[in-house]
């Protein structure tokens, strides 16, 4: 049986989330990608709290650039917010998306911003 795109991603997401969990010391960096925007959250799964978040919809300068550049900007922003909260190490949750394109550029810029994963 062929899976449609939504079910395929949900299946991959469940498989990833079995292995990837965040704590207060090492939170999970979850990435969500829509057609126009990209979002990132640092999540403590032990308490179910979001420690920091960033999204391209909040930034005016992110609206007038291509999506790869937009993802790079959000990666830098989430890294800065993580530093403010005192987080240096994270686990990366690609949320069922391929590690390619916007997801990869967000991860690379978060690494450049000082996050280790």
Secondary structure, 3 states (H helix, E strand, C coil): CCCCHHHHHHHHHHHHHHHCCCCCCCCEEEEEECCCCEEEEEEECCCCEEEEEEEHHHCCHHHHCCHHHHHHHHHHHHHHHHHHHCCCECEEECCCCCCCCHHHHHHHHHHHCCCEC
